C-alpha cells in the first residue's frame, strides 16, 4: 500500500494548552496522520495473532479471519448508512460465514452455490423494507458480499491445501511488505502524489518502497516456504503490489464517496478493520491463483 505524503501544516491559531504546529510536527504521527506507537503496537498484535493461529491449528486462523471480516462488514454497514443505504447485514453475514466454511472444507463449487443462494436471500430479506431504495440496498448487499466474504474465501482455499499454512503465510507476508515498505518510504521520501484526486497523501515514492519490499519478499518467501523458483516469487510479489495498491485506492475512493476519513475507529493508529483489510482483500484471489499455477497440488 503506497504510503502517505507528509502531513499539511495545522491551521493558524490554536487554543491555550494545545501543542503548537511545530511541536505537533515533531510527533511520530504528524507525517502520516497516524499515531505511530499505537499503529505499530496494533500492527504487531494483529500480525502476531495471525501467525500464532496460522502455525498452530489452521482452523483457528479461519475463525480469526471470519471475525475480522465480520467486523469489517459491520463498519461498512455503518459507513454506507450515512448515505441512507440500509445494508442487509444479516443475510450477507450468514451467507458469508457459510461460504468461508465451505471454502475451507468443501472447495470452490459449493462456494459458488452458497454465494448464489446468498444473493437470493438478500433479495428476499430486503422485501420487507418497502419499495423505496430497494434496488440501492440490494446492490449494496451484493457488493458487500463480493467485496468481503467472497474475497476472504480465497484465503480459505489457500489454507485448505496440505501446505496451506505456508501458502497463507506467503500471502500475509507479501501484503505486509506492500504496506510497511510503502509506509516507511513515504515517510522518508514521499513528495510526489500518486493519485491526488483519489488519495492525495499516496506518493510515488511510497509506491516504489512497496515495489521493492514486495519483489524482495516474493523472491525470498516463495522459494523458501513453498519450494518455488525465484522468478515465480518475483512475479507473485509484483502481482501483490498491483492488487494491494488497487485495493488501497479503491477503499480511498469509497471513503471519498461517503465523505468519511476512516471506515471505523476500532484500531488505534489505523482506523477501522476495513482500513487494514483493503489491500488484503484484493490480493487474496491473485495470490491464490498464482500459487495454484506455479506450485500445483502434484508438487506439494
C-alpha atoms as an extended CHARMM CRD file, in Angstrom:
* protein
*
       300  EXT
         1         1  UNK       CA              0.0000000000        0.0000000000        0.0000000000  PROA      1               0.0000000000
         2         2  UNK       CA              1.6220000000        3.3240000000       -1.0140000000  PROA      2               0.0000000000
         3         3  UNK       CA              2.3520000000        5.4760000000        1.9910000000  PROA      3               0.0000000000
         4         4  UNK       CA              1.2540000000        8.9320000000        2.9120000000  PROA      4               0.0000000000
         5         5  UNK       CA              2.8490000000       12.1600000000        1.8480000000  PROA      5               0.0000000000
         6         6  UNK       CA              3.9840000000       14.3260000000        4.7810000000  PROA      6               0.0000000000
         7         7  UNK       CA              1.0460000000       15.9840000000        6.5050000000  PROA      7               0.0000000000
         8         8  UNK       CA             -0.0640000000       19.5330000000        5.8040000000  PROA      8               0.0000000000
         9         9  UNK       CA              0.6800000000       22.1990000000        8.4690000000  PROA      9               0.0000000000
        10        10  UNK       CA             -2.0200000000       22.8370000000       11.0250000000  PROA      10              0.0000000000
        11        11  UNK       CA             -4.3450000000       25.7710000000       10.5480000000  PROA      11              0.0000000000
        12        12  UNK       CA             -3.1170000000       29.0500000000       12.0680000000  PROA      12              0.0000000000
        13        13  UNK       CA             -4.0610000000       29.6140000000       15.6930000000  PROA      13              0.0000000000
        14        14  UNK       CA             -4.5290000000       27.1420000000       18.4880000000  PROA      14              0.0000000000
        15        15  UNK       CA             -6.0820000000       27.0320000000       21.9250000000  PROA      15              0.0000000000
        16        16  UNK       CA             -4.1070000000       27.6440000000       25.0660000000  PROA      16              0.0000000000
        17        17  UNK       CA             -2.5000000000       24.4780000000       26.3420000000  PROA      17              0.0000000000
        18        18  UNK       CA             -2.5360000000       22.7900000000       22.9330000000  PROA      18              0.0000000000
        19        19  UNK       CA              0.7600000000       21.9620000000       21.2050000000  PROA      19              0.0000000000
        20        20  UNK       CA              1.9810000000       24.4150000000       18.6220000000  PROA      20              0.0000000000
        21        21  UNK       CA              2.1410000000       23.3110000000       14.9680000000  PROA      21              0.0000000000
        22        22  UNK       CA              5.9130000000       22.9280000000       15.3140000000  PROA      22              0.0000000000
        23        23  UNK       CA              5.5270000000       20.6910000000       18.3550000000  PROA      23              0.0000000000
        24        24  UNK       CA              2.8400000000       18.6250000000       16.6430000000  PROA      24              0.0000000000
        25        25  UNK       CA              5.0690000000       18.1910000000       13.5970000000  PROA      25              0.0000000000
        26        26  UNK       CA              7.6790000000       16.5250000000       15.7760000000  PROA      26              0.0000000000
        27        27  UNK       CA              5.3370000000       13.7220000000       16.7670000000  PROA      27              0.0000000000
        28        28  UNK       CA              5.6680000000       10.3460000000       15.0470000000  PROA      28              0.0000000000
        29        29  UNK       CA              2.1000000000       10.5670000000       13.7570000000  PROA      29              0.0000000000
        30        30  UNK       CA              2.3750000000       14.0010000000       12.1450000000  PROA      30              0.0000000000
        31        31  UNK       CA              3.9550000000       12.9640000000        8.8600000000  PROA      31              0.0000000000
        32        32  UNK       CA              1.4060000000       10.2840000000        8.0550000000  PROA      32              0.0000000000
        33        33  UNK       CA             -1.6980000000       11.1080000000       10.0390000000  PROA      33              0.0000000000
        34        34  UNK       CA             -1.1800000000        8.0370000000       12.2430000000  PROA      34              0.0000000000
        35        35  UNK       CA             -0.2630000000        7.6690000000       15.8890000000  PROA      35              0.0000000000
        36        36  UNK       CA              2.9250000000        5.7410000000       15.1450000000  PROA      36              0.0000000000
        37        37  UNK       CA              3.4270000000        3.9490000000       18.5050000000  PROA      37              0.0000000000
        38        38  UNK       CA             -0.2290000000        2.8900000000       18.5860000000  PROA      38              0.0000000000
        39        39  UNK       CA             -0.1400000000        1.8320000000       14.9410000000  PROA      39              0.0000000000
        40        40  UNK       CA              2.9810000000       -0.2800000000       15.4910000000  PROA      40              0.0000000000
        41        41  UNK       CA              1.5600000000       -1.8770000000       18.6200000000  PROA      41              0.0000000000
        42        42  UNK       CA             -1.7410000000       -2.7700000000       16.9870000000  PROA      42              0.0000000000
        43        43  UNK       CA              0.0100000000       -3.9960000000       13.8450000000  PROA      43              0.0000000000
        44        44  UNK       CA              2.3370000000       -6.2650000000       15.8060000000  PROA      44              0.0000000000
        45        45  UNK       CA             -0.5770000000       -7.5810000000       17.8480000000  PROA      45              0.0000000000
        46        46  UNK       CA             -2.7250000000       -8.3780000000       14.8140000000  PROA      46              0.0000000000
        47        47  UNK       CA              0.1880000000       -9.9440000000       12.9610000000  PROA      47              0.0000000000
        48        48  UNK       CA              1.2920000000      -11.9720000000       15.9570000000  PROA      48              0.0000000000
        49        49  UNK       CA             -2.1960000000      -13.3770000000       16.4490000000  PROA      49              0.0000000000
        50        50  UNK       CA             -2.4050000000      -14.2580000000       12.7570000000  PROA      50              0.0000000000
        51        51  UNK       CA              0.9000000000      -16.1330000000       12.8450000000  PROA      51              0.0000000000
        52        52  UNK       CA              0.0530000000      -17.8720000000       16.1170000000  PROA      52              0.0000000000
        53        53  UNK       CA             -3.2610000000      -19.2040000000       14.8020000000  PROA      53              0.0000000000
        54        54  UNK       CA             -1.8660000000      -19.9910000000       11.3710000000  PROA      54              0.0000000000
        55        55  UNK       CA              1.0590000000      -22.0770000000       12.6080000000  PROA      55              0.0000000000
        56        56  UNK       CA             -0.7940000000      -23.9510000000       15.3630000000  PROA      56              0.0000000000
        57        57  UNK       CA             -4.3270000000      -25.0630000000       14.4350000000  PROA      57              0.0000000000
        58        58  UNK       CA             -5.2760000000      -23.8600000000       10.9610000000  PROA      58              0.0000000000
        59        59  UNK       CA             -8.9760000000      -23.6510000000       11.6920000000  PROA      59              0.0000000000
        60        60  UNK       CA             -8.3240000000      -21.0710000000       14.4080000000  PROA      60              0.0000000000
        61        61  UNK       CA             -6.8970000000      -18.7750000000       11.7510000000  PROA      61              0.0000000000
        62        62  UNK       CA            -10.0810000000      -19.3030000000        9.7540000000  PROA      62              0.0000000000
        63        63  UNK       CA            -12.1210000000      -18.2260000000       12.7990000000  PROA      63              0.0000000000
        64        64  UNK       CA             -9.8450000000      -15.2120000000       13.3380000000  PROA      64              0.0000000000
        65        65  UNK       CA            -10.2460000000      -14.1800000000        9.7060000000  PROA      65              0.0000000000
        66        66  UNK       CA            -14.0330000000      -14.6430000000        9.8330000000  PROA      66              0.0000000000
        67        67  UNK       CA            -14.2100000000      -12.4120000000       12.9060000000  PROA      67              0.0000000000
        68        68  UNK       CA            -12.1910000000       -9.6790000000       11.1760000000  PROA      68              0.0000000000
        69        69  UNK       CA            -14.3970000000       -9.8530000000        8.0870000000  PROA      69              0.0000000000
        70        70  UNK       CA            -17.4930000000       -9.6860000000       10.3010000000  PROA      70              0.0000000000
        71        71  UNK       CA            -16.2540000000       -6.5190000000       11.9990000000  PROA      71              0.0000000000
        72        72  UNK       CA            -15.3760000000       -5.0370000000        8.6020000000  PROA      72              0.0000000000
        73        73  UNK       CA            -18.9150000000       -5.7740000000        7.3770000000  PROA      73              0.0000000000
        74        74  UNK       CA            -20.3540000000       -4.0050000000       10.4190000000  PROA      74              0.0000000000
        75        75  UNK       CA            -18.0970000000       -0.9960000000        9.7370000000  PROA      75              0.0000000000
        76        76  UNK       CA            -19.1730000000       -0.9100000000        6.1020000000  PROA      76              0.0000000000
        77        77  UNK       CA            -22.8640000000       -1.0080000000        7.0700000000  PROA      77              0.0000000000
        78        78  UNK       CA            -22.3800000000        1.9510000000        9.4110000000  PROA      78              0.0000000000
        79        79  UNK       CA            -20.4090000000        3.8800000000        6.7880000000  PROA      79              0.0000000000
        80        80  UNK       CA            -22.9730000000        3.4860000000        3.9920000000  PROA      80              0.0000000000
        81        81  UNK       CA            -25.7810000000        4.3570000000        6.3930000000  PROA      81              0.0000000000
        82        82  UNK       CA            -24.5590000000        7.9630000000        6.1570000000  PROA      82              0.0000000000
        83        83  UNK       CA            -25.8080000000        7.8690000000        2.5580000000  PROA      83              0.0000000000
        84        84  UNK       CA            -29.1490000000        6.3910000000        3.5590000000  PROA      84              0.0000000000
        85        85  UNK       CA            -28.2060000000        2.8850000000        2.4130000000  PROA      85              0.0000000000
        86        86  UNK       CA            -29.5780000000        0.0430000000        4.5290000000  PROA      86              0.0000000000
        87        87  UNK       CA            -27.1250000000       -2.7880000000        4.0420000000  PROA      87              0.0000000000
        88        88  UNK       CA            -28.7970000000       -6.2110000000        4.5250000000  PROA      88              0.0000000000
        89        89  UNK       CA            -26.1990000000       -7.3100000000        7.0680000000  PROA      89              0.0000000000
        90        90  UNK       CA            -27.8860000000      -10.4930000000        8.3120000000  PROA      90              0.0000000000
        91        91  UNK       CA            -28.0190000000      -12.4500000000        5.0100000000  PROA      91              0.0000000000
        92        92  UNK       CA            -24.5910000000      -11.1500000000        3.9600000000  PROA      92              0.0000000000
        93        93  UNK       CA            -23.0260000000      -12.1920000000        7.2790000000  PROA      93              0.0000000000
        94        94  UNK       CA            -24.7590000000      -15.5820000000        7.4120000000  PROA      94              0.0000000000
        95        95  UNK       CA            -24.0920000000      -16.4280000000        3.7790000000  PROA      95              0.0000000000
        96        96  UNK       CA            -20.5360000000      -15.1350000000        4.0040000000  PROA      96              0.0000000000
        97        97  UNK       CA            -19.7740000000      -17.2720000000        7.0600000000  PROA      97              0.0000000000
        98        98  UNK       CA            -21.1970000000      -20.3390000000        5.3140000000  PROA      98              0.0000000000
        99        99  UNK       CA            -19.1810000000      -19.6070000000        2.1700000000  PROA      99              0.0000000000
       100       100  UNK       CA            -15.9720000000      -19.2330000000        4.1550000000  PROA      100             0.0000000000
       101       101  UNK       CA            -16.5310000000      -22.5450000000        5.9200000000  PROA      101             0.0000000000
       102       102  UNK       CA            -17.3070000000      -24.2520000000        2.6160000000  PROA      102             0.0000000000
       103       103  UNK       CA            -14.1710000000      -22.7470000000        1.0480000000  PROA      103             0.0000000000
       104       104  UNK       CA            -12.0260000000      -24.4580000000        3.6770000000  PROA      104             0.0000000000
       105       105  UNK       CA            -13.8540000000      -27.7710000000        3.9760000000  PROA      105             0.0000000000
       106       106  UNK       CA            -15.5180000000      -28.3010000000        0.5730000000  PROA      106             0.0000000000
       107       107  UNK       CA            -13.8130000000      -26.2480000000       -2.1300000000  PROA      107             0.0000000000
       108       108  UNK       CA            -14.8010000000      -23.9660000000       -4.9550000000  PROA      108             0.0000000000
       109       109  UNK       CA            -18.0580000000      -25.4210000000       -6.3090000000  PROA      109             0.0000000000
       110       110  UNK       CA            -20.0260000000      -25.3720000000       -3.0460000000  PROA      110             0.0000000000
       111       111  UNK       CA            -18.8660000000      -21.7850000000       -2.5030000000  PROA      111             0.0000000000
       112       112  UNK       CA            -20.3080000000      -20.7610000000       -5.8700000000  PROA      112             0.0000000000
       113       113  UNK       CA            -23.6590000000      -22.2690000000       -4.9030000000  PROA      113             0.0000000000
       114       114  UNK       CA            -23.5700000000      -20.6400000000       -1.4770000000  PROA      114             0.0000000000
       115       115  UNK       CA            -22.9070000000      -17.2130000000       -2.9810000000  PROA      115             0.0000000000
       116       116  UNK       CA            -25.8190000000      -17.6280000000       -5.4020000000  PROA      116             0.0000000000
       117       117  UNK       CA            -28.2010000000      -18.6100000000       -2.5870000000  PROA      117             0.0000000000
       118       118  UNK       CA            -26.9540000000      -15.6810000000       -0.5040000000  PROA      118             0.0000000000
       119       119  UNK       CA            -27.8310000000      -13.2670000000       -3.3100000000  PROA      119             0.0000000000
       120       120  UNK       CA            -31.3270000000      -14.7820000000       -3.3610000000  PROA      120             0.0000000000
       121       121  UNK       CA            -31.5170000000      -14.3340000000        0.4160000000  PROA      121             0.0000000000
       122       122  UNK       CA            -30.5260000000      -10.6750000000        0.0620000000  PROA      122             0.0000000000
       123       123  UNK       CA            -33.2940000000      -10.1230000000       -2.4970000000  PROA      123             0.0000000000
       124       124  UNK       CA            -35.8490000000      -11.7130000000       -0.1810000000  PROA      124             0.0000000000
       125       125  UNK       CA            -34.5980000000      -10.0900000000        3.0340000000  PROA      125             0.0000000000
       126       126  UNK       CA            -34.8950000000       -6.5620000000        1.6920000000  PROA      126             0.0000000000
       127       127  UNK       CA            -38.5250000000       -7.0600000000        0.5450000000  PROA      127             0.0000000000
       128       128  UNK       CA            -39.8120000000       -6.2400000000        3.9940000000  PROA      128             0.0000000000
       129       129  UNK       CA            -38.2660000000       -2.7530000000        3.8310000000  PROA      129             0.0000000000
       130       130  UNK       CA            -40.6000000000       -1.4360000000        1.1390000000  PROA      130             0.0000000000
       131       131  UNK       CA            -40.0060000000       -0.3090000000       -2.4230000000  PROA      131             0.0000000000
       132       132  UNK       CA            -38.1310000000        2.9060000000       -1.6520000000  PROA      132             0.0000000000
       133       133  UNK       CA            -34.4050000000        2.2560000000       -2.0010000000  PROA      133             0.0000000000
       134       134  UNK       CA            -34.8940000000       -1.4600000000       -2.6940000000  PROA      134             0.0000000000
       135       135  UNK       CA            -32.5580000000       -1.6540000000       -5.6800000000  PROA      135             0.0000000000
       136       136  UNK       CA            -29.9710000000        0.5530000000       -3.9520000000  PROA      136             0.0000000000
       137       137  UNK       CA            -29.9100000000       -1.5670000000       -0.7870000000  PROA      137             0.0000000000
       138       138  UNK       CA            -29.8560000000       -4.8920000000       -2.6430000000  PROA      138             0.0000000000
       139       139  UNK       CA            -26.9930000000       -3.6680000000       -4.8120000000  PROA      139             0.0000000000
       140       140  UNK       CA            -25.0790000000       -2.6210000000       -1.7050000000  PROA      140             0.0000000000
       141       141  UNK       CA            -25.6680000000       -6.0540000000       -0.1800000000  PROA      141             0.0000000000
       142       142  UNK       CA            -24.3880000000       -7.9010000000       -3.2390000000  PROA      142             0.0000000000
       143       143  UNK       CA            -21.3750000000       -5.5860000000       -3.3520000000  PROA      143             0.0000000000
       144       144  UNK       CA            -20.6280000000       -6.2280000000        0.3260000000  PROA      144             0.0000000000
       145       145  UNK       CA            -20.8940000000       -9.9890000000       -0.2300000000  PROA      145             0.0000000000
       146       146  UNK       CA            -18.4230000000       -9.8790000000       -3.1030000000  PROA      146             0.0000000000
       147       147  UNK       CA            -16.0640000000       -7.3880000000       -1.5050000000  PROA      147             0.0000000000
       148       148  UNK       CA            -15.7260000000       -9.0370000000        1.9090000000  PROA      148             0.0000000000
       149       149  UNK       CA            -16.7250000000      -12.7200000000        2.3670000000  PROA      149             0.0000000000
       150       150  UNK       CA            -16.1470000000      -13.7940000000       -1.2320000000  PROA      150             0.0000000000
       151       151  UNK       CA            -12.6400000000      -12.3330000000       -1.3110000000  PROA      151             0.0000000000
       152       152  UNK       CA            -11.9080000000      -13.9620000000        2.0550000000  PROA      152             0.0000000000
       153       153  UNK       CA            -12.9600000000      -17.3270000000        0.6080000000  PROA      153             0.0000000000
       154       154  UNK       CA             -9.7680000000      -17.3580000000       -1.4700000000  PROA      154             0.0000000000
       155       155  UNK       CA             -7.7840000000      -17.3590000000        1.7590000000  PROA      155             0.0000000000
       156       156  UNK       CA             -9.8700000000      -20.3680000000        2.7860000000  PROA      156             0.0000000000
       157       157  UNK       CA             -8.9410000000      -22.0800000000       -0.4880000000  PROA      157             0.0000000000
       158       158  UNK       CA             -5.2480000000      -21.4370000000        0.1770000000  PROA      158             0.0000000000
       159       159  UNK       CA             -5.4920000000      -22.5660000000        3.7690000000  PROA      159             0.0000000000
       160       160  UNK       CA             -7.1910000000      -25.8610000000        2.8510000000  PROA      160             0.0000000000
       161       161  UNK       CA             -4.1900000000      -27.1150000000        0.8680000000  PROA      161             0.0000000000
       162       162  UNK       CA             -1.8030000000      -29.5880000000        2.5580000000  PROA      162             0.0000000000
       163       163  UNK       CA              0.7550000000      -26.7730000000        2.7030000000  PROA      163             0.0000000000
       164       164  UNK       CA             -1.9650000000      -24.2030000000        3.3050000000  PROA      164             0.0000000000
       165       165  UNK       CA             -0.3320000000      -22.5910000000        6.3300000000  PROA      165             0.0000000000
       166       166  UNK       CA              2.7600000000      -21.7710000000        4.2850000000  PROA      166             0.0000000000
       167       167  UNK       CA              0.7640000000      -20.5410000000        1.2960000000  PROA      167             0.0000000000
       168       168  UNK       CA             -1.2820000000      -18.2680000000        3.5210000000  PROA      168             0.0000000000
       169       169  UNK       CA              1.8650000000      -17.0750000000        5.2780000000  PROA      169             0.0000000000
       170       170  UNK       CA              3.3700000000      -16.0690000000        1.9200000000  PROA      170             0.0000000000
       171       171  UNK       CA              0.1820000000      -14.1250000000        1.1780000000  PROA      171             0.0000000000
       172       172  UNK       CA              0.2760000000      -12.3210000000        4.5220000000  PROA      172             0.0000000000
       173       173  UNK       CA              3.9920000000      -11.5300000000        4.3190000000  PROA      173             0.0000000000
       174       174  UNK       CA              3.6800000000      -10.0100000000        0.8530000000  PROA      174             0.0000000000
       175       175  UNK       CA              0.6770000000       -7.9090000000        1.8670000000  PROA      175             0.0000000000
       176       176  UNK       CA              2.6060000000       -6.6320000000        4.8880000000  PROA      176             0.0000000000
       177       177  UNK       CA              5.6300000000       -5.9360000000        2.6760000000  PROA      177             0.0000000000
       178       178  UNK       CA              3.4760000000       -3.7340000000        0.4640000000  PROA      178             0.0000000000
       179       179  UNK       CA              2.0910000000       -1.8220000000        3.4250000000  PROA      179             0.0000000000
       180       180  UNK       CA              5.2580000000       -1.4470000000        5.5040000000  PROA      180             0.0000000000
       181       181  UNK       CA              7.6040000000       -0.7880000000        2.5880000000  PROA      181             0.0000000000
       182       182  UNK       CA              5.3490000000        1.9210000000        1.2210000000  PROA      182             0.0000000000
       183       183  UNK       CA              4.7190000000        3.4150000000        4.6490000000  PROA      183             0.0000000000
       184       184  UNK       CA              8.3540000000        3.9920000000        5.5270000000  PROA      184             0.0000000000
       185       185  UNK       CA              9.4000000000        5.0170000000        2.0180000000  PROA      185             0.0000000000
       186       186  UNK       CA              6.6100000000        7.5830000000        2.1180000000  PROA      186             0.0000000000
       187       187  UNK       CA              7.7730000000        8.8990000000        5.4890000000  PROA      187             0.0000000000
       188       188  UNK       CA             11.3650000000        9.3090000000        4.3310000000  PROA      188             0.0000000000
       189       189  UNK       CA             10.9740000000       10.2630000000        0.6830000000  PROA      189             0.0000000000
       190       190  UNK       CA              7.3170000000       10.9200000000       -0.1610000000  PROA      190             0.0000000000
       191       191  UNK       CA              6.7500000000       14.1820000000       -2.0290000000  PROA      191             0.0000000000
       192       192  UNK       CA              5.0500000000       13.3360000000       -5.3470000000  PROA      192             0.0000000000
       193       193  UNK       CA              1.3290000000       12.4440000000       -5.1310000000  PROA      193             0.0000000000
       194       194  UNK       CA              0.4180000000        9.2570000000       -6.9220000000  PROA      194             0.0000000000
       195       195  UNK       CA             -3.3520000000        9.7060000000       -7.2970000000  PROA      195             0.0000000000
       196       196  UNK       CA             -4.2130000000       13.1780000000       -5.9780000000  PROA      196             0.0000000000
       197       197  UNK       CA             -7.8590000000       13.0190000000       -6.9930000000  PROA      197             0.0000000000
       198       198  UNK       CA             -8.4430000000        9.7040000000       -5.2010000000  PROA      198             0.0000000000
       199       199  UNK       CA             -5.9350000000        9.7790000000       -2.3440000000  PROA      199             0.0000000000
       200       200  UNK       CA             -3.8090000000       12.9310000000       -2.1510000000  PROA      200             0.0000000000
       201       201  UNK       CA             -1.4750000000       11.5110000000        0.5020000000  PROA      201             0.0000000000
       202       202  UNK       CA             -0.3240000000        8.4810000000       -1.5050000000  PROA      202             0.0000000000
       203       203  UNK       CA              3.0260000000        9.0280000000       -3.1640000000  PROA      203             0.0000000000
       204       204  UNK       CA              5.0910000000        7.5290000000       -5.9640000000  PROA      204             0.0000000000
       205       205  UNK       CA              7.9810000000        7.2320000000       -3.5260000000  PROA      205             0.0000000000
       206       206  UNK       CA              5.7800000000        5.1320000000       -1.2630000000  PROA      206             0.0000000000
       207       207  UNK       CA              4.7880000000        3.0060000000       -4.2500000000  PROA      207             0.0000000000
       208       208  UNK       CA              8.4810000000        2.4860000000       -5.0050000000  PROA      208             0.0000000000
       209       209  UNK       CA              9.0530000000        1.3300000000       -1.4260000000  PROA      209             0.0000000000
       210       210  UNK       CA              6.1440000000       -1.0940000000       -1.7420000000  PROA      210             0.0000000000
       211       211  UNK       CA              7.5580000000       -2.3980000000       -5.0170000000  PROA      211             0.0000000000
       212       212  UNK       CA             11.0000000000       -3.0160000000       -3.5430000000  PROA      212             0.0000000000
       213       213  UNK       CA              9.7370000000       -4.8680000000       -0.4810000000  PROA      213             0.0000000000
       214       214  UNK       CA              7.1200000000       -6.8880000000       -2.3970000000  PROA      214             0.0000000000
       215       215  UNK       CA              9.5960000000       -8.1160000000       -5.0100000000  PROA      215             0.0000000000
       216       216  UNK       CA             12.2070000000       -8.8940000000       -2.3770000000  PROA      216             0.0000000000
       217       217  UNK       CA              9.6350000000      -10.5930000000       -0.1630000000  PROA      217             0.0000000000
       218       218  UNK       CA              8.3540000000      -12.7150000000       -3.0300000000  PROA      218             0.0000000000
       219       219  UNK       CA             11.8630000000      -13.6960000000       -4.1270000000  PROA      219             0.0000000000
       220       220  UNK       CA             12.5770000000      -14.9320000000       -0.5890000000  PROA      220             0.0000000000
       221       221  UNK       CA              9.2970000000      -16.4290000000        0.6330000000  PROA      221             0.0000000000
       222       222  UNK       CA              8.0920000000      -18.4020000000       -2.3920000000  PROA      222             0.0000000000
       223       223  UNK       CA             11.3370000000      -20.4170000000       -2.7660000000  PROA      223             0.0000000000
       224       224  UNK       CA             11.8900000000      -20.7310000000        0.9980000000  PROA      224             0.0000000000
       225       225  UNK       CA              8.3810000000      -21.6510000000        2.1320000000  PROA      225             0.0000000000
       226       226  UNK       CA              6.9720000000      -23.3420000000       -0.9660000000  PROA      226             0.0000000000
       227       227  UNK       CA              9.9740000000      -24.5670000000       -2.9500000000  PROA      227             0.0000000000
       228       228  UNK       CA              9.1580000000      -22.3820000000       -5.9450000000  PROA      228             0.0000000000
       229       229  UNK       CA             11.5590000000      -20.5610000000       -8.2370000000  PROA      229             0.0000000000
       230       230  UNK       CA             12.8510000000      -17.0750000000       -7.5260000000  PROA      230             0.0000000000
       231       231  UNK       CA             11.2060000000      -15.7290000000      -10.6800000000  PROA      231             0.0000000000
       232       232  UNK       CA              7.8680000000      -17.1040000000       -9.5100000000  PROA      232             0.0000000000
       233       233  UNK       CA              8.2960000000      -15.2810000000       -6.2230000000  PROA      233             0.0000000000
       234       234  UNK       CA              9.1380000000      -12.0470000000       -8.0180000000  PROA      234             0.0000000000
       235       235  UNK       CA              6.0540000000      -12.3150000000      -10.2290000000  PROA      235             0.0000000000
       236       236  UNK       CA              3.8950000000      -13.0600000000       -7.1950000000  PROA      236             0.0000000000
       237       237  UNK       CA              5.3240000000      -10.0480000000       -5.4070000000  PROA      237             0.0000000000
       238       238  UNK       CA              4.6550000000       -7.8880000000       -8.4560000000  PROA      238             0.0000000000
       239       239  UNK       CA              1.0600000000       -9.1100000000       -8.6070000000  PROA      239             0.0000000000
       240       240  UNK       CA              0.5410000000       -8.3680000000       -4.9130000000  PROA      240             0.0000000000
       241       241  UNK       CA              1.9710000000       -4.8830000000       -5.4260000000  PROA      241             0.0000000000
       242       242  UNK       CA             -0.6130000000       -4.1610000000       -8.1310000000  PROA      242             0.0000000000
       243       243  UNK       CA             -3.5100000000       -5.7780000000       -6.2440000000  PROA      243             0.0000000000
       244       244  UNK       CA             -2.6870000000       -4.1630000000       -2.8950000000  PROA      244             0.0000000000
       245       245  UNK       CA             -2.3640000000       -0.7300000000       -4.4960000000  PROA      245             0.0000000000
       246       246  UNK       CA             -5.6930000000       -1.1970000000       -6.2600000000  PROA      246             0.0000000000
       247       247  UNK       CA             -7.3030000000       -2.3170000000       -3.0080000000  PROA      247             0.0000000000
       248       248  UNK       CA             -5.9870000000        0.7150000000       -1.1500000000  PROA      248             0.0000000000
       249       249  UNK       CA             -7.0720000000        3.1860000000       -3.8330000000  PROA      249             0.0000000000
       250       250  UNK       CA            -10.4600000000        1.5120000000       -4.1370000000  PROA      250             0.0000000000
       251       251  UNK       CA            -11.1720000000        1.9340000000       -0.4410000000  PROA      251             0.0000000000
       252       252  UNK       CA             -9.9290000000        5.5260000000       -0.6080000000  PROA      252             0.0000000000
       253       253  UNK       CA            -12.4130000000        6.1780000000       -3.4000000000  PROA      253             0.0000000000
       254       254  UNK       CA            -15.1990000000        4.6120000000       -1.3250000000  PROA      254             0.0000000000
       255       255  UNK       CA            -14.3630000000        6.8490000000        1.6400000000  PROA      255             0.0000000000
       256       256  UNK       CA            -14.3120000000        9.9350000000       -0.5750000000  PROA      256             0.0000000000
       257       257  UNK       CA            -17.7200000000        8.9960000000       -1.9280000000  PROA      257             0.0000000000
       258       258  UNK       CA            -19.0350000000        8.5060000000        1.6150000000  PROA      258             0.0000000000
       259       259  UNK       CA            -17.2100000000       11.6590000000        2.8210000000  PROA      259             0.0000000000
       260       260  UNK       CA            -15.5270000000        9.9380000000        5.7670000000  PROA      260             0.0000000000
       261       261  UNK       CA            -11.8910000000        9.7430000000        6.8720000000  PROA      261             0.0000000000
       262       262  UNK       CA            -11.8360000000        6.1320000000        8.0860000000  PROA      262             0.0000000000
       263       263  UNK       CA            -14.2380000000        3.2170000000        7.9060000000  PROA      263             0.0000000000
       264       264  UNK       CA            -14.0610000000        2.8900000000       11.6920000000  PROA      264             0.0000000000
       265       265  UNK       CA            -12.0590000000        3.6770000000       14.8020000000  PROA      265             0.0000000000
       266       266  UNK       CA            -11.7080000000        0.3020000000       16.4890000000  PROA      266             0.0000000000
       267       267  UNK       CA             -7.9460000000        0.0170000000       15.8160000000  PROA      267             0.0000000000
       268       268  UNK       CA             -5.8820000000        2.8500000000       17.3850000000  PROA      268             0.0000000000
       269       269  UNK       CA             -3.4770000000        4.3390000000       14.8640000000  PROA      269             0.0000000000
       270       270  UNK       CA             -5.1140000000        2.5240000000       11.9570000000  PROA      270             0.0000000000
       271       271  UNK       CA             -8.7830000000        3.4670000000       11.8570000000  PROA      271             0.0000000000
       272       272  UNK       CA            -11.1370000000        0.5670000000       11.2540000000  PROA      272             0.0000000000
       273       273  UNK       CA            -10.6080000000       -3.1060000000       10.4970000000  PROA      273             0.0000000000
       274       274  UNK       CA            -11.6600000000       -2.4990000000        6.9100000000  PROA      274             0.0000000000
       275       275  UNK       CA             -8.9320000000        0.1350000000        6.6170000000  PROA      275             0.0000000000
       276       276  UNK       CA             -6.4280000000       -2.6730000000        7.3340000000  PROA      276             0.0000000000
       277       277  UNK       CA             -8.0650000000       -5.3040000000        5.1360000000  PROA      277             0.0000000000
       278       278  UNK       CA             -8.3940000000       -3.2300000000        1.9600000000  PROA      278             0.0000000000
       279       279  UNK       CA             -5.1680000000       -4.4450000000        0.3170000000  PROA      279             0.0000000000
       280       280  UNK       CA             -5.5130000000       -7.9920000000        1.6870000000  PROA      280             0.0000000000
       281       281  UNK       CA             -8.9790000000       -8.4730000000        0.2190000000  PROA      281             0.0000000000
       282       282  UNK       CA             -7.9770000000       -7.7000000000       -3.3490000000  PROA      282             0.0000000000
       283       283  UNK       CA             -4.6630000000       -9.5630000000       -3.0760000000  PROA      283             0.0000000000
       284       284  UNK       CA             -6.1720000000      -12.8510000000       -1.8580000000  PROA      284             0.0000000000
       285       285  UNK       CA             -7.5850000000      -14.1860000000       -5.1730000000  PROA      285             0.0000000000
       286       286  UNK       CA             -4.4680000000      -13.0410000000       -7.0230000000  PROA      286             0.0000000000
       287       287  UNK       CA             -2.0810000000      -14.9190000000       -4.7250000000  PROA      287             0.0000000000
       288       288  UNK       CA             -4.3220000000      -17.9940000000       -4.6290000000  PROA      288             0.0000000000
       289       289  UNK       CA             -4.3950000000      -18.2450000000       -8.4180000000  PROA      289             0.0000000000
       290       290  UNK       CA             -0.6880000000      -17.6160000000       -8.9740000000  PROA      290             0.0000000000
       291       291  UNK       CA              0.4140000000      -20.1070000000       -6.3360000000  PROA      291             0.0000000000
       292       292  UNK       CA             -2.0280000000      -22.6570000000       -7.7420000000  PROA      292             0.0000000000
       293       293  UNK       CA             -0.4500000000      -22.2450000000      -11.1750000000  PROA      293             0.0000000000
       294       294  UNK       CA              3.1740000000      -22.0680000000      -10.0150000000  PROA      294             0.0000000000
       295       295  UNK       CA              3.0180000000      -24.7730000000       -7.3470000000  PROA      295             0.0000000000
       296       296  UNK       CA              0.1960000000      -27.2250000000       -8.2210000000  PROA      296             0.0000000000
       297       297  UNK       CA             -1.0510000000      -29.9640000000       -5.9290000000  PROA      297             0.0000000000
       298       298  UNK       CA              1.1780000000      -32.6090000000       -7.5040000000  PROA      298             0.0000000000
       299       299  UNK       CA              4.2640000000      -30.7030000000       -6.3160000000  PROA      299             0.0000000000
       300       300  UNK       CA              3.1290000000      -30.1930000000       -2.7040000000  PROA      300             0.0000000000
